[in-house]
Amino acid sequence: MHETFLQHAIDLAVNNAKTADGGPYGAVIAKDNQIVAAAATKSPALTTRPHMPK
């Protein structure tokens, strides 16, 4: 069963990277064999971070 949860997190990360909404990071929290939370990072463009070189 954990493979299903891992694949869901991977799918979130891949989709997030493809749509340029953020980095390639996804996470899933599961309890009693059910997903209770799932998310992917949402990052602003690097140009909006003054501390990052362009």
PyMOL commands that set and color helices and strands:
alter all, ss='L'
color gray80, all
select helices_A, chain A and resi 2-18+46-48
alter helices_A, ss='H'
color red, helices_A
select strands_A, chain A and resi 26-31+34-40
alter strands_A, ss='S'
color yellow, strands_A
deselect
rebuild
show_as cartoon
